[in-house]
Amino acid sequence: MTIPVTRVLAALLAEPDGDHYGLALMQASGLPSGTLYPILARLTEAGWLEKRGEEIDPSTEGRPARRYYRITPVALPIARQHLAELHESTRGTAIRTQHGGREATA
């Protein structure tokens, strides 16, 4: 899993029951639209995300309708596990770096 995909998953998992739209996900993940939307498309195609359109009148709202994304119940534990493993592996790297390449002991 790439770093950008991990950043998108982290943004989605910050509120796993929430509906997330593109601009908010760009801000939360720090990714530009040209990177974010292909990731959202791949995750949706893989069954990791549900996508639905906002039902508004764009002329009344003064903006286009949003597309909302939500992580699926099937993908939720997998994504959480991936982020936990990534956190643990980067934590170990940070500890070794702080101690000159040696693992710190308690």
Secondary structure, DSSP 8 states (H G I E B T S, - for coil): --HHHHHHHHHHHTSTTS-EEHHHHHHHHT--HHHHHHHHHHHHHTTSEEEEE----HHHHTS---EEEEE-TTHHHHHHHHHHHHHHHHHHHHHHHHTTTS----
